[in-house]
C-alpha cells in the first residue's frame, strides 16, 4: 500500500514537472517597455538592473510577465499585488505608470491599469482563429489575407474609424523565401460599392507571414526607435527628399488550428507600383514594339519614360540616405554608411508619385551599430534587373538586350546617384565627394582583390556573370558618367 501511494505521488510530480516545462517553453512574447525591446518569457528577470535601472520598467515587466499565458496576455488585477510583494512596484511608481498609459491607478480596482499596461507594452495583436480555407499547409491563403485586413480594420488597428465595406483584391507578391511563408498585396477597391463607375483603389496593404516572426518583429521595433524612424511612411513630417520605409507597421498574430500562432506584418501603403512591375511592363512593351505597330511603339515610349524616371528618383533618394549617414576619414568618404539596407530587390521597392517606399526595412538594423558598404545596396539594385539572380525577379526575360537595358535602366540610376553625392548642402559642386563616390563605385564593382577586399562585394553576392558585366558595361558606363557630369557640374 505504501509503495502504491509513493508511485502515485511520483507520477504526479512527473506530470506536474512536464506541464510546467511545456508551459515555460510555450509562454513567450516580444514586448517594448520604454523603448527596450525584449522577448518576455516566464524566466525573464524583472530586476531593475536588467531594465536600465528604471523602476517603472521593472514594474511593467513584472505585471506583463504575470499576465503572460502562452503567447497571449490576460488582464488579471492580482498581478499588481504580486509585483508589490516582489518589490518591483510601489504605489508611487504605479501612479507614474498610470500617467504614462493614461489610466489612473486605483488600489481597489487595479485591473484597468493592468489592462492599459499590457496593451502599452505588447507588440502583437492576435486576430481571431482561421479556418481551413484561410490557412492551408502552414501558409496563409488569399482568403486569409483578406480576412486579416478586415479583422484589423474592425479592431481600429489600421488607422481608420470605419470597417472595410468594399471589395478586397488580393494578389500574391512573391515565392516562398528563407524568411517569408507568404506575401500578399491587398487592394481595397470601390467596384463593389459603386459598380457603375470606373474602379478606384482606395487603400493598399501588404500582408507578410513570417517564418522567424519574433526575430523580425524585434528588428522592426529597434528600427522604430532609431534615427531612421523619421523616414517612416506614416510620419507626416518625414523629409520628402529621402526614401521612406514601412517601419511603422502592425505586427499581429494569426491563430491557426490547435491554437498555434503565426506572426504577420500589415503595412499600409499609398497606392503605387513596385519596381518589379515597372521593369516587367517595360520589358513586355519592348518586346511588343518589335512588331512595327505604331500603337506598340507609343506604349514603349511611355513605359521607357516611366522606367527612366523611376530609376532616376530611386538613385537620388538612395544617394541622399547613404551620404547623410556615411562615415568619413580625414574628411573623405569611406563608402560605409549607417543607412545601408542590404536587402534590395524589385519587390521590396515601390514608387508612389515621387515617393520611393521600402516595404521590408528590418535589414537596416544591421548597419545601425556598425556601418556597412553601400555596395551591398548598389550591387543588388544592379542585379535585381540585369543579372536575373532570382526566379521571381526575372523581369528582363531576354526581351531587352543588355546594351539597351544598361542605357535605359541602369545608367539613369547611377547618374542620379553620383550627381546627388557630388552636390553639397549649399547646392555647390564638391569635387572631393565627386571623386570619392566614383572611387567607391569602382571599388565595389571591381574584380581585382575581391576575395580580400571587404568593400569589393560584387562577386561575393554570387553574380556568375559579374566579371563579364563589369568589363563590357559597368566600367564603360562609369567612365561616361564621370566625363559628362564633370562637364555639367563644373560650369
C-alpha positions in Angstrom: 0.0 0.0 0.0 2.8 2.4 0.9 4.6 1.6 -2.4 1.4 2.3 -4.4 1.0 5.7 -2.7 4.6 6.5 -3.3 4.3 5.5 -7.0 1.2 7.7 -7.5 2.9 10.6 -5.8 6.0 10.2 -8.1 3.9 10.0 -11.3 2.0 13.2 -10.1 5.3 15.0 -9.7 6.5 14.0 -13.2 3.2 15.1 -14.8 3.4 18.4 -12.9 7.0 19.0 -14.0 6.2 18.1 -17.6 3.2 20.5 -17.6 5.4 23.3 -16.2 8.1 22.6 -18.7 5.7 22.8 -21.7 4.2 25.9 -20.2 7.5 27.7 -19.8 8.5 26.7 -23.4 5.3 28.0 -24.8 5.0 31.3 -22.9 6.9 34.0 -24.8 6.1 37.3 -26.4 8.0 40.3 -27.7 7.5 43.4 -25.6 8.5 47.1 -25.9 9.0 48.6 -22.4 10.1 52.2 -22.5 12.0 51.7 -25.8 13.7 48.5 -24.5 12.7 45.5 -26.7 12.8 42.1 -25.1 11.4 38.6 -25.7 9.5 38.1 -22.5 9.2 34.6 -21.0 8.3 33.2 -17.6 12.0 33.1 -16.8 12.8 36.7 -17.7 14.2 38.7 -14.8 12.4 41.9 -14.0 15.1 43.3 -11.7 15.8 47.0 -12.3 19.4 46.0 -13.2 18.2 44.4 -16.4 15.9 47.3 -17.3 18.4 50.3 -17.4 17.9 50.7 -13.6 14.4 52.0 -14.2 11.8 51.1 -11.5 8.8 51.8 -13.9 10.2 49.4 -16.5 10.8 46.8 -13.8 7.2 47.2 -12.6 5.7 46.9 -16.1 7.9 43.9 -16.8 6.6 42.1 -13.7 2.9 42.9 -14.5 3.2 41.8 -18.1 5.1 38.7 -17.2 2.5 37.7 -14.6 -0.2 38.0 -17.2 1.6 36.2 -20.0 -0.2 33.0 -20.8 1.3 31.2 -23.8 1.8 33.9 -26.5 -1.2 35.9 -25.2 -1.8 38.2 -22.3 -4.6 38.2 -19.7 -5.6 41.2 -17.7 -5.6 39.9 -14.1 -5.5 42.7 -11.5 -3.9 40.3 -9.0 -0.6 40.8 -10.8 -0.3 44.2 -9.0 -0.4 42.7 -5.5 2.1 40.1 -6.7 4.5 42.7 -8.0 4.1 44.9 -4.9 5.1 42.0 -2.7 8.1 41.2 -5.0 9.3 44.8 -4.7 9.2 45.5 -8.4 6.4 48.0 -8.0 5.5 50.7 -5.4 2.3 52.7 -5.2 4.2 55.8 -6.4 5.6 54.0 -9.4 2.2 52.7 -10.3 0.8 56.2 -10.2 3.6 57.4 -12.6 2.9 54.5 -14.9 -0.8 55.4 -14.8 0.1 58.9 -16.1 2.1 57.3 -18.9 -0.6 54.9 -20.1 -3.5 57.5 -19.4 -5.1 55.3 -16.7 -5.3 56.3 -13.0 -4.1 53.8 -10.5 -6.8 52.8 -8.0 -5.8 50.2 -5.4 -9.4 48.9 -5.1 -9.6 48.0 -8.8 -6.2 47.7 -10.4 -7.4 45.6 -13.3 -8.0 48.7 -15.5 -4.4 49.8 -15.0 -3.1 46.2 -15.7 -5.1 46.2 -19.0 -3.6 49.5 -20.0 -0.1 48.4 -19.1 -0.4 45.2 -21.1 -1.7 47.0 -24.2 1.1 49.5 -23.8 4.0 47.0 -23.8 2.9 44.3 -26.1 3.8 44.4 -29.8 1.4 42.0 -31.2 -2.4 41.7 -31.7 -4.0 38.3 -32.0 -6.6 38.1 -34.8 -9.3 35.5 -34.5 -8.9 31.9 -35.4 -8.6 31.0 -39.1 -10.4 28.1 -40.8 -9.0 25.5 -43.2 -9.7 27.6 -46.4 -7.9 30.6 -44.9 -4.8 28.7 -43.8 -3.5 25.6 -45.7 -0.3 23.6 -45.2 1.1 26.1 -42.7 0.6 29.1 -45.1 -1.9 31.8 -45.3 -4.2 31.8 -48.4 -5.6 34.8 -50.3 -8.8 34.4 -48.4 -6.9 34.5 -45.1 -5.1 37.7 -46.1 -8.4 39.4 -46.9 -9.9 38.2 -43.6 -6.8 39.5 -41.7 -7.2 43.0 -43.1 -11.0 43.1 -42.3 -10.3 41.9 -38.7 -7.6 44.6 -38.2 -9.9 47.3 -39.6 -12.7 46.1 -37.2 -10.4 46.5 -34.3 -9.4 50.0 -35.4 -5.8 49.0 -35.9 -5.4 50.3 -39.5 -5.7 54.0 -38.6 -9.3 54.2 -39.9 -12.5 54.7 -38.0 -14.8 52.5 -40.1 -14.9 48.9 -41.2 -14.0 47.9 -44.8 -17.2 47.7 -46.8 -15.8 47.5 -50.4 -14.0 44.7 -52.3 -10.6 43.4 -51.4 -8.4 42.3 -54.3 -5.6 40.0 -53.0 -2.6 39.3 -55.2 0.4 37.0 -54.2 3.6 39.0 -54.5 6.5 36.5 -54.5 7.5 33.0 -53.9 8.5 31.5 -50.5 11.9 32.7 -49.3 14.1 31.9 -46.3 12.2 34.4 -44.1 8.7 34.6 -45.7 6.0 32.0 -45.8 3.6 34.1 -47.8 3.3 37.6 -49.1 0.2 39.4 -50.4 -0.7 42.7 -51.8 -4.3 43.7 -50.7 -6.1 46.4 -52.6 -9.3 48.0 -51.3 -11.4 48.7 -54.4 -14.6 50.8 -54.9 -16.0 48.4 -57.5 -18.4 46.7 -55.1 -19.9 49.8 -53.6 -20.1 51.7 -56.8 -20.2 49.3 -59.7 -21.3 51.8 -62.4 -18.2 54.0 -62.2 -14.6 53.2 -63.1 -12.7 51.3 -60.5 -10.8 53.3 -57.9 -8.2 51.9 -55.5 -8.8 53.4 -52.0 -6.1 51.8 -49.9 -3.3 49.3 -50.4 -1.9 46.9 -47.8 0.9 44.4 -47.6 0.4 41.2 -45.6 3.5 39.2 -44.8 3.5 35.9 -43.0 6.9 35.2 -41.3 8.9 32.1 -40.5 11.1 33.8 -37.8 8.4 36.2 -36.7 9.7 37.3 -33.3 13.2 38.0 -34.6 11.9 40.3 -37.4 9.4 41.9 -35.1 12.2 42.8 -32.7 14.3 44.2 -35.6 11.5 46.4 -36.7 10.9 47.7 -33.2 14.6 48.6 -33.0 14.3 50.4 -36.3 11.4 52.4 -34.9 13.5 53.6 -32.0 16.4 54.6 -34.2 17.2 57.8 -36.2 15.7 56.1 -39.3 12.2 56.3 -37.8 11.9 59.8 -39.1 11.6 58.4 -42.6 8.5 56.2 -41.8 5.8 56.4 -44.4 3.1 57.2 -41.8 5.1 60.2 -40.4 3.5 63.3 -41.9 6.7 65.4 -41.2 9.2 63.0 -42.8 11.8 64.5 -45.2 10.4 64.3 -48.7 13.8 64.1 -50.4 14.6 60.7 -48.8 13.2 57.2 -49.4 10.5 56.3 -46.9 10.1 53.0 -45.1 7.3 51.0 -43.6 8.8 50.5 -40.2 5.6 51.7 -38.5 3.7 48.5 -39.4 1.1 46.5 -37.5 2.5 43.2 -36.0 -0.2 40.8 -35.4 -0.6 37.1 -34.7 -2.9 34.7 -36.6 -4.3 31.8 -34.6 -4.4 28.6 -36.6 -5.8 25.2 -35.8 -4.7 23.6 -32.5 -4.3 27.2 -31.1 -0.9 27.6 -32.9 0.0 31.2 -33.7 1.8 32.7 -36.7 3.3 36.2 -36.6 2.5 38.5 -39.5 3.0 42.1 -40.6 0.5 44.5 -42.1 1.9 47.5 -43.9 -0.3 50.3 -45.1 0.8 51.8 -48.4 -0.3 54.7 -50.6 -1.3 53.3 -54.0 1.8 52.8 -56.0 3.7 50.3 -58.2 6.6 48.0 -57.4 9.8 48.5 -59.3 9.4 44.9 -60.4 6.1 45.7 -62.1 7.5 48.8 -63.7 10.5 46.9 -65.2 8.4 44.0 -66.3 5.9 46.2 -68.2 8.8 48.0 -69.9 10.3 44.6 -70.9 7.0 43.4 -72.3 6.4 46.7 -74.2 10.0 46.5 -75.7 9.2 43.0 -77.0 5.8 44.0 -78.4 7.3 47.0 -80.2 9.3 44.7 -82.4 6.1 44.2 -84.4 6.4 47.7 -86.0 2.9 48.7 -85.0 2.5 52.4 -84.2 0.4 51.7 -81.1 3.1 49.4 -79.6 5.8 52.0 -80.2 3.8 54.7 -78.4 3.3 52.3 -75.5 7.1 51.6 -75.4 7.9 55.3 -75.3 5.6 55.8 -72.3 7.0 52.8 -70.5 10.6 53.8 -71.2 10.0 57.3 -69.8 8.4 55.8 -66.7 11.4 53.5 -66.2 13.9 56.2 -66.6 12.0 58.5 -64.2 11.6 55.7 -61.6 15.3 54.7 -61.6 16.4 58.4 -61.5 14.3 59.1 -58.4 15.5 55.9 -56.8 19.1 56.9 -57.4 18.6 60.4 -56.0 16.9 59.3 -52.8 19.1 56.4 -52.0 22.2 58.6 -52.5 20.8 61.2 -50.0 20.2 58.5 -47.5 23.6 56.9 -47.9 25.5 60.2 -47.9 23.8 61.6 -44.8 24.9 58.6 -42.6 28.2 57.8 -44.4 31.3 57.8 -42.3 34.3 59.9 -43.3 38.0 59.5 -42.7 40.2 62.7 -42.9 37.3 64.4 -44.5 36.9 61.9 -47.3 34.0 59.5 -47.9 34.7 55.9 -46.8 31.9 54.1 -48.7 30.4 52.7 -45.4 27.1 54.0 -44.2 24.9 53.6 -41.1 21.9 53.5 -43.5 22.8 50.6 -45.7 19.8 48.4 -46.4 21.4 45.3 -47.8 18.1 43.6 -49.0 17.2 45.5 -52.1 15.1 43.6 -54.7 12.5 44.8 -57.1 9.5 43.6 -55.0 10.8 45.4 -51.9 10.7 48.9 -53.5 7.6 50.7 -54.6 7.1 54.1 -56.3 4.1 56.2 -55.5 4.3 59.6 -57.4 7.7 61.0 -56.2 7.9 58.7 -53.2 10.2 55.7 -53.0 8.8 53.2 -50.4 10.8 50.3 -48.9 8.3 47.8 -47.7 10.6 45.4 -45.8 13.0 47.6 -43.9 14.2 45.5 -41.0 17.6 44.8 -42.6 18.6 48.4 -41.9 19.1 47.3 -38.3 22.4 45.6 -39.1 24.0 48.8 -40.2 22.9 51.0 -37.3 25.6 49.9 -34.9 28.3 49.1 -37.5 28.4 50.8 -40.9 28.3 48.6 -43.9 29.5 49.1 -47.5 27.0 50.9 -49.7 28.0 48.4 -52.4 25.6 45.9 -50.7 22.8 48.1 -51.9 24.2 49.2 -55.2 25.1 45.8 -56.5 21.7 44.4 -55.6 19.9 47.3 -57.3 22.1 46.5 -60.4 21.4 42.8 -60.1 17.7 42.7 -59.4 17.0 43.7 -63.0 20.1 42.8 -65.0 21.7 39.5 -63.9 18.4 37.8 -63.0 19.8 36.3 -59.8 16.3 35.1 -58.6 13.5 33.4 -60.5 10.8 35.8 -59.2 12.9 38.8 -60.2 13.3 37.7 -63.8 11.9 40.9 -65.4 14.1 41.2 -68.5 13.3 37.7 -69.8 15.5 38.2 -72.8 13.2 40.8 -74.3 15.7 43.6 -74.0 19.4 43.4 -74.9 21.9 44.1 -72.2 23.2 47.2 -74.1 19.7 48.8 -74.2 19.0 47.7 -70.6 22.1 49.4 -69.3 21.3 52.5 -71.3 17.6 52.9 -70.3 17.5 51.3 -66.8 21.0 51.2 -65.2 22.5 54.4 -66.4 19.8 56.8 -65.1 20.1 55.3 -61.6 23.9 55.6 -61.3 24.0 59.0 -63.0 21.5 60.4 -60.5 23.3 58.6 -57.6 26.7 60.2 -58.5 25.2 63.6 -59.2 23.4 63.7 -55.8 26.5 62.7 -54.0 28.6 65.4 -55.7 26.4 68.4 -54.7 26.8 69.7 -51.1 24.1 71.2 -48.8 24.5 74.7 -50.5 23.9 73.3 -54.0 27.6 73.6 -55.0 29.7 71.1 -56.8 32.0 69.2 -54.3 34.9 67.8 -56.4 36.2 65.7 -53.5 32.9 63.9 -53.0 32.6 63.5 -56.7 35.9 61.8 -56.9 35.3 59.8 -53.8 31.9 58.3 -54.9 33.3 57.3 -58.3 36.2 55.6 -56.5 33.8 53.8 -54.2 31.6 52.6 -57.1 34.6 51.3 -59.0 35.9 49.6 -55.8 32.5 48.0 -55.1 32.1 46.7 -58.6 35.8 45.8 -59.1 37.1 42.3 -59.8 40.7 42.6 -58.6 41.2 41.6 -54.9 37.5 40.8 -54.4 38.3 37.9 -52.0 40.5 40.1 -49.7 38.8 43.5 -50.1 35.9 43.9 -47.6 34.3 46.6 -49.8 34.5 44.7 -53.1 31.2 43.0 -52.8 30.3 42.4 -56.5 31.5 38.8 -56.7 30.6 38.0 -53.1 26.9 38.2 -53.6 27.0 35.4 -56.1 26.8 37.0 -59.5 28.1 34.5 -62.1 28.4 37.0 -64.9 29.9 39.8 -62.8 33.4 39.8 -64.5 31.9 39.9 -67.9 29.3 42.6 -67.0 32.0 44.8 -65.4 34.4 44.7 -68.3 31.7 45.2 -71.0 29.2 47.6 -69.4 29.9 48.9 -65.9 33.5 50.2 -66.4 32.5 52.0 -69.6 29.3 53.4 -68.1 31.1 54.8 -65.1 33.7 56.5 -67.4 30.9 58.1 -69.4 29.1 59.3 -66.3 32.4 60.8 -64.9 33.1 62.7 -68.1 29.6 64.1 -68.7 28.9 65.0 -65.1 32.2 66.7 -64.5 31.5 69.0 -67.5 27.9 69.6 -66.3 28.7 70.3 -62.7 31.9 72.4 -63.3 30.0 75.1 -65.1 
